[in-house]
Amino acid sequence: MLSGLWNLGAFIVALSILVAIHEFGHFWVARRCGVKVHRFSIGFGKVLFKWFDKQGTEFAIAAIPLGGYVKMFDGRVDQLSAEDEAFAFDKKTVWQRIAIVSAGPLANFLLAIVAFFFMYMIGVNSAKPIIEKVRPETPMSALQGEKLFKVVAVNEQQVEDWEALNLALVDQIGENHFNITIQPLQDAFGNESSEPVKTFIIPLENWLFDPKTESVISSLGLIPYRPAIYLEVGQLVEGGPGALAGLQVGDKLLAIDGEKLNNWAQFVEVIQNNAKQTLQLEIERGTMVQRIALIPDVRDGGAGTLQGYIGVSPAVEAYPDEYRVKLQFGPLQAFDRALDKTGQLISLTFNTIIKLVTGDISVKNLSGPVAIAKGAGMSADYGIEYFLGFLALISVNLGLMNLIPLPVLDGGHLLYYFVEVVTGKPVSERVQEIGFKIGAAILMSLMLIAILNDFNLW
């Protein structure tokens, strides 16, 4: 419950920032073009707070925080006096209207640059993309003979951490092949081998990727380096089934229901398959062997399944410092990194939209508000620098999505205005109305698909 409220709160904060910046882009350029603005609203529905500036514009915060709008003087919907016509949006030149409409998405791209700039100034802790081994009969099976290596680049694009590798691999969805460059490591302390870097061509004809069940990295066959996991209690959730049964940090797990335990994964499988069932757990505490009656509680396991859990996590070997990386830079380098990162995300998002249209990517990969809310909550949990990165990612997506040439979006309006530039006359209101209905239907369909994906309903 608390997790859901936290996710919702982080989502509302993120969405409000994105909408405010987007609409401020429209508002700021409209003012510079001499257009009078009736209202600048964050949210829809009942107005909760409002105030007016010296030019008579109403600034409002409304009850439904799922968007916003800037309402300008417009002769197509307002009764204008002769004096007002000079301040109406539809009376401005076509290039001024193009500037006003495109300012919203451009503001989102600028927000992404600013967010990444501060993220890199604060510094973000991450991990190098170290691969322990490669699964056979996967797209990456060409690397199967390689053990313990660092991924250096994908298609000659440098990758420094897991996030960069994940984004680079996501960009390969729908492609026939890609190149991956690796650096063999000598040992588990990050020391590079004397072997030179190696580049492999990875074919993707038989790549099967289901984002609901696995990550893009695991679907390709890469198994990341993970510190050793011990059959020992490392942490306990206060009030959880494990703590209530009497488990303590440091207890070594020996057997469960008479079956010897060989690894933590085996223990987890037994727990998940025995919700609400009494299990006899044999442990070693100090020099004594004890037996504990353990009853796993039940929780949602996803995809309509239920599974047991006890609120216990294992003791884990310390992660090597040599495998960690902190991306922190001075102002000039942080700005350069922010520009580069924003450019990469724009390219990735644009390519993804094209692949959705061409069918190279299934619409089942679309995410809706629930997935975005979870992402906002998780990033806020990790710290302000991660939330800034999430904000930049969603801001780029919002900016590009608004540029899609559907009449209900900024891109649709821009399409009409560029037609006007070419033909020398505005697109007729009847054509615009038909386009609006078609665009609204397409947009609603995409939103419905995204929501269905969030809840795994198809």
N, C-alpha and C positions, 0 to 999 in steps of 0.2 A: 504493500500500500504506500509506504513512505517512498520507496523507490519510484513508483509510478508518479507520485506528486512531484518528486524532484525532477524527473524527466520532463513532466509537463511544464514546471516552472522554468527550467532551462530552455525548453522549446519556445515558450512565450517570449522570454528575454531575447533569444536569438532572432526569432521571427520579427519582433518589434524593431530591433536594430536594423535588420535587413530592409524591412518595409520603409522605415523612416528615411534611411539613406537613399533608397530607390526613388521614393516620392520627392525627397528634397532635391534630387537631381532634376526632375521635371519642374519643380517649383522654382528653383534658382534660375534656370535658363529661361523659363517663362517670364519671370520678372525682368531679366535682362533684355528680353525681346519686347518689353512693354505690354505684356498681357496681364490683365487684372485677374486675381485669383479670389474666388468666392470662399473656398474652404480647403484646408489641408488637414486630412483626417488619417489617423492611425487606428485601424479597426473599422468594423461596420456595425450597423444597428444603433441601439440607443446611445446617445452621447453621455459619457460620464463626466468629463471635464472639458471646458472650452474657454478660450480667451481670444481677444482680437488685437491685431497690431495697428499701427498708426495708419496703414493703408486700407484698413477695413477687412482684411483677410481673417477668417475664423479658423483658429487652430483647435482641433478636437481630438480627444481620445475616446473611442467608442468601445462598446461592451464585447464585441466579437473580434478577438485579436488575430484574425486570419487574413490580413491584407490591409490595404489602405488606398487612398486615392487623393488626387488634386483636382478640384472642380474649378475650371476656369470660365471666364466670360466667353460665350460662344453663341453666335447669331443663329445657329441651327436649333438651339434649345431655349435661348433666352430672348426676351423682348428687349431690344437694345435701343437706346436713344441715339441720336446723331453723334452726341459727344462720346458715347460708350463704344461706338464702332472702332475707334482707334485702339481700344484696349481689348478687343475680342480675338480669341485664338484663330477662328476661321478666317479672319480678315488679314492675318499676317501672311507674308510671302511663304511659298512652299518650302524654301530652305530654312526659314525660321521655324516652321512647324516640324520639319525633320529634326532640327537641332533640339527642340523641346522634347520630342518623343524619344529620341535616342539618348537623351541625357540620363534617363532612369537606369537603363542597363550599364551605361558607362560609369555611373556612380557606384554600381555594384562591383565593377572591376577595380575601381579606385579603392573601395573599401577592402577588397581582398589584398591589395598591395599594402595598405596601411596595417591591416591585421597581421599579415606575414612579417612586415617590418618589425612590429613590436614583439611578435613571437620570437624572431631571431635575436632581437636585442635582449630580451629576458633570458633566452636560452632554453632549448628543449632537450631533455634527456632522452636518448634513444639507444638502440642496439644495432650493431653492424649485422648485415645479412650473412650470417655464417650458416652453412649447410653441413649437417652431419653426414647424411647419405641420401641416396636417390632410390626411389622405389622402382623395381623392374616393371616392364610392360606399361610404361607411362610415356608421355611426350618427351620427358627429360632422360629417358633410359640411355641416351648416348653418353650421359655423364656418370653412368652407374659405376664405372671403375674409379671414379674420383671420390675420395673421402676427406671430410673436413676441409672445406674450401669456402672462400669468401666470394660473393657475387660482386663484380666490379662494375659491370655495365650491361645494359640491355639495348641492343641496336645502337651501340656506341654512346648511349646516354648514360652518364655516370650515375651510380646509385650509392648512397652513403649509409642508408639505414633501411629498416624493414618497410617503412611507409613508402619510401621512394621506389623500392623494388616492387611492392604491391601495385602502385599506380602504373609503373612501367609495364607490368605484366597484364594488368587490366586492359591497357591500351592495345594489347595483342589479340583480344577477343575478336573473332571474325577474320583474322589474317590467316595466311597459308603457312607462314613460318616466321621465325625471328632469330636473331643472333644473341647469344649470351656469352659474356666474357667473365672468366673466373680466375681467382688467384689461389692456388693450393696453399694450405697452411701446414706447418711442420708439426705443430702440437696443439694441445688444448689451451695454450696460453697466448694464442694469437700470433705467434711468430711465423712469418711468411716463409714458405719453402724456397729453396734455391731454384725450383722449377719456374720457368717464365709463365706469364699469364697465358691462358688458353681461351680460344673462341670456338664455340660450337654453333652449328645451325640446327635449330629445333623445329622439326616439322609439326604442324598442328592439324593435319587432316583428320586425325582420330581423337582429337581432344574433346572430352566430354566434361562440361563444367556446369554444376548445379549450385548456384550461390546460396540456396537454402540449406544445403547439407555440408558444404566444405568451402574452404577459402580457395582463391585462385592459385595460391602458392602450392597447397597440398594437392589440388586437382592435377597439376602438372607433374607431380611426383617428387617434389622437393621436401625433404624432412629437415626442418630447422634444428640447429644445435640446441639442446636443452640440458641444463645441469642435471646430475643424477637425482632421482627421487627415491627417498628411503621409505621403508615400511615402518615409519615412526610418526607419531602424532606431532605435527609442527605447530598447528593453531587450532583452537576450538571456538565455535560460536557460542557465546554466553547464552545459556538457556536452551541450547540445541539438544537434539536427541543424544549425541555423543557425550556432551557434558553432563546431561542428566543421568546417563548410564554409569557415570563415574570415571570416564576416560580422562587422562591428564596429559599435558604436554610432556613429551619425552617417552611416553609408552611405546614399546616396540610391539608390532603386530605379528603374531606367530601363526595362528590358524583361526578359521571361522567354521563353525559347525563341523569340526573334526577334519576339515580340509586344510592342508598346509598352504600358507600364503607365500607366493614367490615374488610378487611385484604389486605395486600400488594399483595398477589397472585392474588386476584380478579382484582385489578387494572392492574397488569401486563397482565393478560389474555385479558382484554378489549383493552389495547394498542396494543398487538401483533396481535389481530384480526381486527384492524382498521387502517392499514397503509394507509396514504394519505387521510384519512377521517377526517373531522373537528369534534372534540369532545368538549362538553361544560363541563369544569372541575370546580367544586365548591371547594374553599379552604378557610381556616381560617388563616388570617395573623394578628398576634397580637390579637386585639379584634374585627377585621373587617372580615366579610364574603365577599368574592369576587368571580367573575366568570371569567374564562379565556378560550379563544378559543385555543385549542391545536390540532395540526396536526402532528401525528406521521410520521416519515420518514420510509423508507423501507430498509430492509437488508436481507441477506441470513440467513434463519433459519435452514439450514442443510437438507440433504435428498431431495434436490430439492424444498424446500418450501421457501416462503418469509414471513416475519413477520414485524410488526411495532415496532419501538423503539423511545424513546424520550431523551435518555442520562441522565436519572435520577436514582439515587440509594437511598434507604431509610435510615432513621436514625435507628441505631441498638443499642440495649442495650450493654453495655461494656462486653466483654468476661471475665469471672472470672479468676483472676490470678492463682487460685488454679487448674485450668484446663490446664494451660500452662506448658510446660516443655522445658528446654534448655539442649540439649545433648552436653556438653562440658567437655573435660577430659584432664588430663595431658598426657605427651608423652607416658608413659608405658601403661596406660589404653586406650589411643586413638589407639595405635598400636594393642592392644588386640582386641578392638572393630572392628578395620578395618579388621583384620584377620577373625573374626567371621562373619562380614557382608559379606565379599567377599565369604566365604564358603557357607553362606546361599544362596547367589545369584547364585553361581555355581550349587548348588543342585537344586534350583528352575528352573533355565534355562534348566538344563539337564533333569529334570522331564518333563518339558513342551515339549521339543523336542521329548522325548519318547512318550508322550501322543498324539502329533501330528501324529507320525508315526503309532501308534496303533489305531488312530481314536477317542480316548477319548476326544480330543480337536479338534474343527473344524478348518480347515485352514483359516476360515474367521476371526480368532483371530490374524492372522499374520499382522504385521505393516510394512509399507514401508518407503521410505525416507521422504514423506510428514509428516507422523506422528512423525517421529524422529526429523525432523526440527522444528515442533511445540513444541515438548518437550524440545529441546535445547533452543529455544527462551524464553519459559516460565521460565525455570530454570535460565537462564541468567538474566531475569527480576527480579527474587527474590533475587539474590545476588550470590557472588562467591561460598559460601558454598553449595548452592543448585546446582549450575552448576557442582561443583566437584562431588556431589552425582550422578547427571545425567551421567557425564562422566564415572564414575566407573561402573554404571549399563550397559551402552552401551559397555564398554570395555569388561566386562564379557561375554556379549552376542556375541560380535565379536570373542572373543577367543574360546568359545565353538562351535559357528557356523563353524569356520574354522577347528575344529576337527571332524566334520561330515565326515564319510568315503566316500566322493564323489571325484572322481579323479581330479576334477578341484580345490579342496581345499587342504589345508595342510593335513587334515585327510585322503584323498585319497592317497596322496604320502606316508604317514606313513603306510597305509594299505599295499601298494606294498612292502615297505621296510621290514615290519614284515613277509610278505610272503617269502621274500628273506632270512630272518633270519632262517625261518623254513625249507625251501627247499634247501637252500645253493646256489641258483642261482637267478639272477634278473628275474622279470616278463618280458616277451617278449614285445618288442616295439609295436607289433600289438595288443596285449591284452590291453596295456596301452592306445593306440590310441582309441580303441573301448570304453574303460572305460571313457576316456576323453569326447567323444561325448555324451555318456549316461549321465554322470555327468553334462555336460554343459546344456543339455536339461532339466534335473530335476531342476537345479539351476535357469535357466531362467524362468521356469514355476512357481517356488516359488516366484521369484521376481515379475512376472506379477500378481500373485494372491495378493501379498502384496500391489502393487500399486492400483489394483482394489479395495481392501479393504479401502485404504486411501481415495479414491474418492467415496466410496459407490456405485460402479457400478455393483454390483451383489448381 
